[in-house]
Amino acid sequence: MSLAQHSGSWLTPREISPDTMKNTLPLPSYAALSVEDEATLLALYKRGTPANTLRAWERDLAYIAAWKAAVFDQPLAWPETERVALRFVLDHTMDLTDKPGSAQAAALELIELGLRRGLACPAPATLDRRIASWRAFHRMRNLASPFEAPLLKQARAKGRKAAARPRLPKSPRPIDRAMLETLLATCDDDLRGLRDRAVLMLGFGSGGRRRSEITNLYREDIDTSDYASKGLIWLRLLETKTTGKADAPRLPLKGRAARAVMGWIAAAQITAGPLFRPISRADRALPRKLAPDAIRVILRHRLRGAGLPEDHATPHGLRAGFLTQAALDGAPLAAAMKLSLHRSAIQAQRYYADVEIEANPATDLLG
Protein backbone atom coordinates (compact mmCIF):
# COMPACT_ATOMS: atom_id res chain seq x y z
CA MET A 1 0.00 0.00 0.00
CA SER A 2 1.50 3.34 -1.02
CA LEU A 3 -1.26 5.75 -0.04
CA ALA A 4 -2.77 6.75 3.28
CA GLN A 5 -6.36 5.74 4.02
CA HIS A 6 -8.64 8.27 5.63
CA SER A 7 -12.21 7.30 6.55
CA GLY A 8 -12.52 4.77 3.79
CA SER A 9 -11.24 7.08 1.07
CA TRP A 10 -7.82 7.07 -0.47
CA LEU A 11 -5.70 10.20 -0.46
CA THR A 12 -2.36 10.73 -2.09
CA PRO A 13 0.24 12.50 0.06
CA ARG A 14 -0.34 15.72 -1.90
CA GLU A 15 -4.00 15.67 -0.83
CA ILE A 16 -3.26 15.30 2.87
CA SER A 17 -3.32 18.51 4.89
CA PRO A 18 -3.79 19.38 8.59
CA ASP A 19 -7.53 19.78 7.86
CA THR A 20 -7.82 16.13 6.83
CA MET A 21 -6.74 14.94 10.28
CA LYS A 22 -10.32 15.21 11.46
CA ASN A 23 -11.19 12.50 8.91
CA THR A 24 -8.80 9.88 10.32
CA LEU A 25 -9.64 7.11 12.74
CA PRO A 26 -12.07 8.14 15.53
CA LEU A 27 -10.85 9.07 18.98
CA PRO A 28 -11.48 6.87 22.01
CA SER A 29 -14.74 7.98 23.64
CA TYR A 30 -13.00 9.11 26.82
CA ALA A 31 -10.78 11.54 24.93
CA ALA A 32 -13.05 12.57 22.07
CA LEU A 33 -13.87 16.21 21.51
CA SER A 34 -17.26 17.25 20.20
CA VAL A 35 -17.46 17.91 16.49
CA GLU A 36 -17.87 21.62 17.16
CA ASP A 37 -14.93 21.76 19.59
CA GLU A 38 -12.68 19.82 17.23
CA ALA A 39 -13.53 22.11 14.31
CA THR A 40 -12.93 25.18 16.46
CA LEU A 41 -9.62 23.81 17.72
CA LEU A 42 -8.38 23.00 14.23
CA ALA A 43 -9.36 26.46 13.04
CA LEU A 44 -7.52 27.97 16.00
CA TYR A 45 -4.37 26.02 15.14
CA LYS A 46 -4.54 27.26 11.56
CA ARG A 47 -5.02 30.90 12.57
CA GLY A 48 -2.38 30.79 15.28
CA THR A 49 0.30 28.88 13.38
CA PRO A 50 2.73 30.49 10.90
CA ALA A 51 2.16 29.57 7.26
CA ASN A 52 5.61 27.98 7.00
CA THR A 53 4.81 25.71 9.96
CA LEU A 54 1.49 24.71 8.43
CA ARG A 55 3.27 23.75 5.21
CA ALA A 56 5.81 21.72 7.19
CA TRP A 57 2.98 19.97 9.04
CA GLU A 58 1.33 19.11 5.74
CA ARG A 59 4.53 17.61 4.33
CA ASP A 60 5.21 15.71 7.56
CA LEU A 61 1.69 14.33 7.77
CA ALA A 62 1.93 13.11 4.19
CA TYR A 63 5.27 11.45 4.94
CA ILE A 64 4.13 9.82 8.20
CA ALA A 65 0.87 8.54 6.70
CA ALA A 66 2.64 7.12 3.64
CA TRP A 67 5.35 5.53 5.81
CA LYS A 68 2.82 3.73 8.03
CA ALA A 69 0.85 2.57 5.02
CA ALA A 70 4.02 1.16 3.46
CA VAL A 71 5.30 -0.52 6.65
CA PHE A 72 2.11 -1.67 8.41
CA ASP A 73 -0.48 -1.54 5.60
CA GLN A 74 -2.61 0.56 7.95
CA PRO A 75 -3.81 4.17 8.20
CA LEU A 76 -2.71 6.46 10.99
CA ALA A 77 -4.27 5.85 14.40
CA TRP A 78 -5.04 8.39 17.11
CA PRO A 79 -3.44 7.92 19.53
CA GLU A 80 -0.66 6.04 17.78
CA THR A 81 0.85 2.99 19.48
CA GLU A 82 4.33 2.95 21.01
CA ARG A 83 5.20 0.01 18.75
CA VAL A 84 4.57 2.07 15.60
CA ALA A 85 6.37 5.09 17.03
CA LEU A 86 9.41 2.99 17.98
CA ARG A 87 9.56 1.45 14.53
CA PHE A 88 9.46 4.94 13.02
CA VAL A 89 12.45 5.99 15.12
CA LEU A 90 14.42 2.84 14.34
CA ASP A 91 13.72 3.05 10.59
CA HIS A 92 15.00 6.63 10.54
CA THR A 93 18.18 6.23 12.56
CA MET A 94 19.99 3.83 10.26
CA ASP A 95 21.42 3.75 6.75
CA LEU A 96 19.17 1.43 4.75
CA THR A 97 21.42 1.23 1.68
CA ASP A 98 22.79 -2.24 2.46
CA LYS A 99 19.93 -3.47 4.64
CA PRO A 100 17.37 -5.27 2.49
CA GLY A 101 14.09 -5.90 4.25
CA SER A 102 10.79 -4.25 5.06
CA ALA A 103 12.39 -0.98 6.19
CA GLN A 104 14.30 -0.63 2.93
CA ALA A 105 11.25 -1.58 0.88
CA ALA A 106 9.20 1.09 2.65
CA ALA A 107 11.95 3.65 2.07
CA LEU A 108 12.08 2.81 -1.65
CA GLU A 109 8.31 3.31 -1.84
CA LEU A 110 8.64 6.71 -0.18
CA ILE A 111 11.43 7.63 -2.62
CA GLU A 112 9.16 6.68 -5.53
CA LEU A 113 6.45 8.94 -4.10
CA GLY A 114 8.92 11.79 -3.88
CA LEU A 115 8.71 11.93 -0.07
CA ARG A 116 12.22 10.69 0.67
CA ARG A 117 15.52 11.54 -1.05
CA GLY A 118 17.44 8.31 -0.62
CA LEU A 119 18.25 5.29 1.54
CA ALA A 120 20.85 7.11 3.63
CA CYS A 121 20.01 7.90 7.23
CA PRO A 122 18.02 11.15 7.41
CA ALA A 123 19.51 14.00 9.41
CA PRO A 124 18.57 13.87 13.12
CA ALA A 125 17.00 17.33 12.74
CA THR A 126 14.65 15.98 10.05
CA LEU A 127 13.54 13.13 12.31
CA ASP A 128 13.08 15.54 15.22
CA ARG A 129 10.91 17.82 13.10
CA ARG A 130 8.67 14.98 11.89
CA ILE A 131 8.25 13.69 15.42
CA ALA A 132 7.45 17.21 16.63
CA SER A 133 4.75 17.42 13.95
CA TRP A 134 3.36 14.01 14.93
CA ARG A 135 3.20 15.15 18.55
CA ALA A 136 1.42 18.33 17.48
CA PHE A 137 -1.21 16.26 15.65
CA HIS A 138 -1.85 14.39 18.92
CA ARG A 139 -2.15 17.63 20.87
CA MET A 140 -4.74 18.85 18.38
CA ARG A 141 -6.84 15.84 19.36
CA ASN A 142 -6.21 16.19 23.11
CA LEU A 143 -4.20 12.96 23.15
CA ALA A 144 -0.90 11.95 24.72
CA SER A 145 1.88 11.26 22.23
CA PRO A 146 3.59 7.83 22.27
CA PHE A 147 6.92 9.63 21.99
CA GLU A 148 6.66 10.61 25.66
CA ALA A 149 7.28 6.98 26.72
CA PRO A 150 10.69 6.43 28.40
CA LEU A 151 11.70 3.79 25.83
CA LEU A 152 10.96 6.17 22.96
CA LYS A 153 12.86 9.02 24.59
CA GLN A 154 15.89 6.79 25.11
CA ALA A 155 15.71 5.42 21.54
CA ARG A 156 15.58 8.96 20.15
CA ALA A 157 18.56 10.07 22.23
CA LYS A 158 20.64 7.06 21.18
CA GLY A 159 19.57 7.40 17.56
CA ARG A 160 20.43 11.10 17.52
CA LYS A 161 23.91 10.33 18.79
CA ALA A 162 24.42 7.41 16.38
CA ALA A 163 23.28 9.46 13.37
CA ALA A 164 25.16 12.61 14.35
CA ARG A 165 27.03 14.33 11.57
CA PRO A 166 29.06 17.52 11.27
CA ARG A 167 26.86 20.59 11.30
CA LEU A 168 26.73 22.20 7.87
CA PRO A 169 26.05 25.92 7.49
CA LYS A 170 22.86 26.92 5.71
CA SER A 171 24.96 29.01 3.35
CA PRO A 172 28.43 27.96 2.09
CA ARG A 173 29.65 31.51 2.79
CA PRO A 174 28.28 34.47 4.70
CA ILE A 175 27.44 37.49 2.60
CA ASP A 176 29.53 40.00 4.51
CA ARG A 177 29.93 43.66 3.57
CA ALA A 178 32.58 43.01 0.92
CA MET A 179 30.55 40.33 -0.85
CA LEU A 180 27.40 42.43 -0.60
CA GLU A 181 29.17 45.31 -2.32
CA THR A 182 30.23 42.93 -5.09
CA LEU A 183 26.62 41.86 -5.62
CA LEU A 184 25.29 45.41 -5.48
CA ALA A 185 27.73 46.41 -8.21
CA THR A 186 25.80 44.15 -10.62
CA CYS A 187 22.54 46.06 -10.04
CA ASP A 188 21.96 48.76 -12.66
CA ASP A 189 19.26 51.44 -12.57
CA ASP A 190 16.46 49.66 -14.40
CA LEU A 191 13.50 48.48 -12.34
CA ARG A 192 14.90 44.99 -11.79
CA GLY A 193 18.23 46.41 -10.65
CA LEU A 194 16.52 48.86 -8.26
CA ARG A 195 14.42 46.05 -6.80
CA ASP A 196 17.33 43.65 -6.37
CA ARG A 197 19.47 46.36 -4.77
CA ALA A 198 16.67 47.17 -2.32
CA VAL A 199 16.07 43.47 -1.55
CA LEU A 200 19.74 42.76 -0.82
CA MET A 201 20.33 45.91 1.21
CA LEU A 202 17.14 45.51 3.26
CA GLY A 203 17.87 41.82 3.81
CA PHE A 204 21.34 42.60 5.14
CA GLY A 205 20.90 46.02 6.74
CA SER A 206 17.80 45.28 8.81
CA GLY A 207 19.47 42.43 10.68
CA GLY A 208 19.78 39.58 8.21
CA ARG A 209 16.20 38.89 7.25
CA ARG A 210 14.92 35.47 6.25
CA ARG A 211 13.50 34.93 2.76
CA SER A 212 9.88 34.80 3.92
CA GLU A 213 10.32 37.96 5.99
CA ILE A 214 11.42 39.85 2.88
CA THR A 215 8.81 38.52 0.47
CA ASN A 216 5.97 39.00 2.98
CA LEU A 217 6.63 42.71 3.46
CA TYR A 218 3.88 45.09 2.33
CA ARG A 219 4.09 48.80 1.63
CA GLU A 220 1.92 49.31 4.70
CA ASP A 221 4.71 47.77 6.78
CA ILE A 222 7.13 50.56 5.81
CA ASP A 223 6.96 53.70 7.96
CA THR A 224 8.68 56.58 6.17
CA SER A 225 7.70 59.37 8.58
CA ASP A 226 11.33 59.78 9.76
CA TYR A 227 12.93 59.53 6.35
CA ALA A 228 12.95 63.22 5.44
CA SER A 229 14.44 64.34 8.76
CA LYS A 230 16.66 61.39 9.70
CA GLY A 231 17.16 59.31 6.55
CA LEU A 232 15.53 56.46 8.45
CA ILE A 233 12.63 54.14 7.68
CA TRP A 234 11.00 51.58 9.95
CA LEU A 235 10.05 48.02 9.01
CA ARG A 236 7.22 46.19 10.71
CA LEU A 237 7.60 42.42 10.57
CA LEU A 238 4.13 41.03 11.17
CA GLU A 239 5.32 37.45 11.35
CA THR A 240 8.77 35.94 11.83
CA LYS A 241 10.09 32.58 12.95
CA THR A 242 10.33 33.83 16.55
CA THR A 243 7.60 36.49 16.76
CA GLY A 244 3.93 36.82 15.86
CA LYS A 245 1.47 39.57 15.04
CA ALA A 246 0.90 40.36 18.69
CA ASP A 247 4.55 41.28 19.23
CA ALA A 248 5.51 42.32 15.69
CA PRO A 249 8.96 43.94 15.88
CA ARG A 250 9.66 47.37 14.44
CA LEU A 251 13.16 47.59 13.00
CA PRO A 252 15.12 50.57 11.67
CA LEU A 253 16.77 50.76 8.27
CA LYS A 254 19.25 53.58 7.71
CA GLY A 255 21.52 55.23 5.18
CA ARG A 256 22.12 53.58 1.80
CA ALA A 257 19.76 50.72 2.58
CA ALA A 258 16.90 53.11 3.38
CA ARG A 259 17.63 55.10 0.22
CA ALA A 260 17.62 51.92 -1.87
CA VAL A 261 14.19 50.91 -0.56
CA MET A 262 12.77 54.40 -1.06
CA GLY A 263 14.23 54.50 -4.58
CA TRP A 264 12.51 51.22 -5.41
CA ILE A 265 9.17 52.41 -3.97
CA ALA A 266 9.31 55.61 -6.00
CA ALA A 267 10.41 53.96 -9.27
CA ALA A 268 7.82 51.17 -9.04
CA GLN A 269 5.13 53.63 -7.82
CA ILE A 270 4.15 51.36 -4.94
CA THR A 271 1.52 52.99 -2.74
CA ALA A 272 -0.03 49.85 -1.24
CA GLY A 273 0.21 46.07 -1.39
CA PRO A 274 3.34 43.89 -1.65
CA LEU A 275 6.60 45.79 -1.27
CA PHE A 276 8.75 43.61 -3.54
CA ARG A 277 7.17 42.34 -6.77
CA PRO A 278 8.00 40.45 -9.95
CA ILE A 279 9.15 42.53 -12.92
CA SER A 280 7.54 42.01 -16.31
CA ARG A 281 9.50 41.79 -19.57
CA ALA A 282 8.32 45.33 -20.24
CA ASP A 283 10.18 46.42 -17.07
CA ARG A 284 6.98 46.98 -15.10
CA ALA A 285 6.28 45.97 -11.49
CA LEU A 286 3.45 43.44 -11.34
CA PRO A 287 0.78 43.73 -8.62
CA ARG A 288 1.52 40.40 -6.91
CA LYS A 289 4.21 39.66 -4.34
CA LEU A 290 7.35 37.67 -5.01
CA ALA A 291 7.23 33.89 -4.91
CA PRO A 292 8.66 32.25 -1.75
CA ASP A 293 11.81 31.19 -3.63
CA ALA A 294 12.33 34.50 -5.43
CA ILE A 295 15.11 35.70 -3.11
CA ARG A 296 17.16 32.63 -4.05
CA VAL A 297 16.57 33.34 -7.75
CA ILE A 298 17.59 36.99 -7.32
CA LEU A 299 20.74 36.03 -5.43
CA ARG A 300 21.77 33.45 -8.04
CA HIS A 301 21.29 36.01 -10.79
CA ARG A 302 23.49 38.53 -8.99
CA LEU A 303 26.14 35.92 -8.23
CA ARG A 304 26.33 35.04 -11.93
CA GLY A 305 26.57 38.72 -12.76
CA ALA A 306 29.50 39.02 -10.36
CA GLY A 307 31.29 36.10 -12.03
CA LEU A 308 30.69 33.78 -9.06
CA PRO A 309 29.16 30.28 -9.02
CA GLU A 310 25.43 30.16 -8.30
CA ASP A 311 26.07 28.05 -5.20
CA HIS A 312 28.67 30.48 -3.81
CA ALA A 313 26.10 31.60 -1.22
CA THR A 314 22.41 31.13 -0.39
CA PRO A 315 19.82 33.61 0.92
CA HIS A 316 20.71 32.60 4.48
CA GLY A 317 24.09 34.10 3.72
CA LEU A 318 22.51 37.53 4.25
CA ARG A 319 21.63 36.53 7.80
CA ALA A 320 24.99 34.89 8.46
CA GLY A 321 26.76 37.82 6.82
CA PHE A 322 25.04 40.39 9.00
CA LEU A 323 26.14 38.64 12.21
CA THR A 324 29.61 37.94 10.85
CA GLN A 325 30.08 41.58 9.88
CA ALA A 326 28.73 42.73 13.23
CA ALA A 327 31.35 40.58 14.94
CA LEU A 328 34.11 41.87 12.65
CA ASP A 329 33.10 45.47 13.41
CA GLY A 330 33.04 44.81 17.15
CA ALA A 331 29.29 45.29 17.64
CA PRO A 332 28.06 43.70 20.90
CA LEU A 333 26.25 40.41 20.39
CA ALA A 334 23.18 41.69 22.27
CA ALA A 335 22.94 44.68 19.93
CA ALA A 336 23.17 42.48 16.82
CA MET A 337 20.52 40.12 18.20
CA LYS A 338 18.08 43.00 18.63
CA LEU A 339 18.10 43.32 14.85
CA SER A 340 18.56 39.68 13.82
CA LEU A 341 15.80 38.65 16.27
CA HIS A 342 17.67 35.49 17.23
CA ARG A 343 15.92 33.89 20.17
CA SER A 344 18.96 31.85 21.17
CA ALA A 345 22.16 33.64 22.12
CA ILE A 346 23.99 30.33 21.71
CA GLN A 347 22.99 30.13 18.05
CA ALA A 348 23.91 33.75 17.32
CA GLN A 349 27.19 33.38 19.20
CA ARG A 350 28.42 30.81 16.68
CA TYR A 351 29.02 33.54 14.12
CA TYR A 352 30.90 35.63 16.68
CA ALA A 353 32.90 32.60 17.81
CA ASP A 354 34.24 31.98 14.29
CA VAL A 355 35.45 35.57 14.05
CA GLU A 356 36.84 35.70 17.59
CA ILE A 357 38.82 32.48 17.35
CA GLU A 358 40.42 33.58 14.07
CA ALA A 359 41.58 36.81 15.74
CA ASN A 360 42.63 35.05 18.93
CA PRO A 361 46.29 35.97 19.66
CA ALA A 362 46.92 32.41 20.83
CA THR A 363 46.68 31.31 17.18
CA ASP A 364 49.88 33.28 16.42
CA LEU A 365 52.18 31.70 18.99
CA LEU A 366 54.45 30.30 16.26
CA GLY A 367 54.41 33.50 14.27
N, C-alpha and C positions, 0 to 999 in steps of 0.2 A: 504494500500500500504506500503510495507516494503523496497522498493528499490528506488533509486533516478533516475529520468528520465533525460536523456541528449540527446537532438536532436533526439527524437523518439526512441532511443535505451535504453535498460535497463542495468544499471550497478550496481553490488553489491558494497557495501562500500569498499571492498578490491581492486576493480578495479578503484576507483576514485583516481586521483592524481592531483597535481596542473596543469599538462598539459591538463587535460580534461576540465578545466574551459573554454577554448576557444570553447568548444562544447555545452555550455549551452545556455540559451535563448539569442537572439540577443540584442545588445545594442540599445538604442534610437538613431535615426539618428544624433541628434545634439551632441552626446557624443561618437559616434562610432569611433574607430581607424581603419585605413586601415588594411587589412589582413597582409600585410608585417610588419607594425608597431606593430601590436599586437603580431605577432610571435617573432619579435625582442625583444619586451619588456618582454615577458614571458621567453625568453632565457636569458635575462639579469638578471631577478630575480633569475633564477636557478643558474647562474654562481656566482652571488653576494650574495647568501644566504647560510649560513652554512648548512651542510647536516642534522644536528639534527633539525634545524628549518624547513627544507623542509619536513622531516618526520612528524614533529608535524603538519604542514599545511595539509599534506595528511590525517592524522588521524582526524583532526578537520573538514576538508571538508567532509569526509565520514560521520562524526557524524551529522553535520549541515544538509547535504542533506537528510540523513535518517530521522532525526527529522522532517523536514518540510514535507517530504512525509507521515510520520505517522500522523502528526497533521492536515495538510491542504490538503493531497492527491494531492500535486502539486510539481513540480520540483523547484529548486532554481531560483530566478529572479534577474536580474541585471539592475538597482539597486533594492535592496530588499525594501519592504514597511516598514514603521514605525510600522504598526500593527503587522506584522510578527516578527519584531525585539523585540517589547514589549512583545509579547507572549513568545518568547524565554527566555527573562529575567525573566518573572514571573514564567515560568515552572521550572526554574533552581534556584529559590531562596526560595523554599519551600520543606518540607518533604512530599512526595507523598504517604507514607506508608498507611495512613488512609484517603486518599482523593480519593475515586473512581471517575472516570470521564475520560474525553478525555486525560487530561495530564498524568494521571496514566497509561492509556492504551498505550499511546505513549511511555512512559518510559519502560513499560514491553516489548514492541516490540524492543526497543533499547537494553534491557538486553538480549533478545533472540538472537539478532544479535551479541552480544558480544561487543557492543559499550558503554554500561553503566553497572556499577557494581551493583547498587541496586536502591531502591526507595528513599533512604535518600537524603537529600539536598546535591548536590555537593559542594565541597570547593569553596569559592569565587575566589580563584586563578585559579581554573579550568575554571570557567565561564569567568573570565577576559581573560584567554589565548584564549579561543574559540572565544570570541568577537574580540580580537586583530587579530586573523587569518581571521575572516570574514571581518573585515575592510581592511586588507591587500589585500584580493581578490577584493574588490571594487577599491582600489588604482591601482591594476594591470590593471583595465579596465577604469581608468580615471574617476571614478564615486565617488560621495559623499556617505558616509556611513550613514545609517539611525540612527546609534548609536550616531551621533553628535546632534540629536534633543534634546532640553532642557528636554522634558518629559523622554526620554530614559536615559539621564545622571542622572536625579533625581532618576529614578527607580533603576538604577544600584547602586547608592550611598546608597539608603535605603536598597536595597537587600543585599548589602555587609555588612552593619551593622547588619541586622537581622540574617544573616547566619554566622556571625563571630563565630569563635571557637578558642580555645587556639592554639597557634602556636607550632607545633610539630617539633623537630629537624629532619633533614634528616638522621641522624645516632643516634641510642639510646645512644651511648657513643662516645666521641672523642678518636681517637687512638693517645694518647700522647706518650711521649718517653718511659715510662715504659711499656705500652701495646705493643708498636712497638717492644721493645726488647723481649717481651714474644713471639710474633709471629715469629720474626727472629730466635729464638732458635729452632723452629720446622723445619727450612730449612737446610737440609743436603747438601752435596757437589755433588750430582748428578745433571744432567742438569736441572731437574724441580726445585730442591732446589735453584740452582744458579739463575735461572730465577725469581722465586718468591721473593728471597731476593732482587734482583735488582729492581723488580717492586715496592715492598713495600718501599724500601729506596729512590728510585727516587720519588715515589709519595709523600712521606712525606718531604724529604730533599730539593726538588726544590720549595717548597712553598705550598704543598697541592694540587697536580694536580687532575683534574677531570678524570673520567674513560676514556672518549674519548680522552683526551689529552695524556694519557699514551699509549693507544692502537694505536693511529694514528702516533706515533713517528716512524721515519725511521732512518736507520744508517746514512744517509746523514745529518740528523738533529743534529748529535752529533759531536761536534768539540773537538778533543782530542789534539790539538796542545800545550796546556798548561799543559797537564797531567804529562809529564816527569819532568818538572821543578817546577811545583806548586802543583801537585796532584789535579788538577782542570780540569773539563770538562764543556763544554757549551752546553746547550740545546736550540734548536730553535723550538719554537712552532708556526707552520705555521697558525694554526687556533684555537682560543679559543672562549669561550662564549663572551668575551669582546674585542677581537682583531681579526684582519684579516691578510691576507697575506701581505698587504701593510705595516703594522706596527707590523710584527711578533716579539714578544719579544725574547730576548736572555738571558737565565737565567743560573747562575752558579750552579754547583753541586760539593761539596767538600768532602774530607776525606773518611770515610767509604762508604758513598753512591756512590761516584765516583769510588772507588775501586770495589764495588759490580757490578756496570754497566760494567766496563771494564773487570771484571772477566767473566761476562756472555757473552760479545762480543767475548772474546778469546775462551771460552769453546765451544760456539755454532758456531764459525768460521763465524761470520756475517760480511761481507764486504760491503754489499749493501742491500737495501730493508727494510722490516719491522724490527724494532728493537726487539720487543718482539713477540714471535711466539709460536704456539702450540707445545707440545712435543709428539712424537710418543711413542708407547708402547716399542719400541726398544731404547728409550732414545735418540732420534734424533730430532733436531729442524727442523720443517717443513717450507717450503718456504713462507707460507701465514702469514698474521698478525692475531693477536688474535681477536676473536669475540667481539662485543661491550660489552657483559655481562661477559667477561672472568675475569675481575678484581674482580667482585663479587664472582665468582666461586673460584678463587684463595684465596680470603680472607676467605671464608667459610671453605675451606680446612685447612687453617692455624689455624683458630679458633678451629676447631675440634681437630687438632693436639695438641693445647695448652690446651685441656680439657675445652673449653668454648663453650657455645651454639652458633649455627650458626648465630643467630640473635643478638649476643652480640654487633656487630657493623656492619656498612655498608661501602662501599668504600668512601662515603662522610666523614666518620670518619677520613680519612687521612687528608682531608682539614681542618676539624674542629680541629683535633689534632694538626696540625701545628700551627694554630693561638692560640690555648689554651696553647701550650707549649711555644710559643713566649711570651705570656702574663706572664706565670709563671716565665720565665727567665728574665723578665724585658725588653724585646726588644721593642723599640718604635713601635707604631702601624703603622706609615708611612713606617718604614723599612720592617715590615712584609708584608704590602700590596704591596710593590714593587716586592715581590716574589709570593704572592698569586694571584696577579693581580685582586684583588677586585676593582670594579669600584666605589662602594659605601662605604665610610668610616663608615656610619651608620651600614651597614650590618656587616662589619668586626669588628666593635666596640663591637658587642654583645658578642663575645667570650671573649674579654678583660673585659667586664663589669661583666661577671659571675665570673671571677677570682678575679677582684678587690673588688667586694662586699663581697666575702667570706673572703678576707684578711682585710676588713675594720675594724679598731679598734673599731668602734662604735658597732660592733656585739658582743663585749666582755664586755659590760658594767656591766653585772651581773656575770662576772667571768666564 
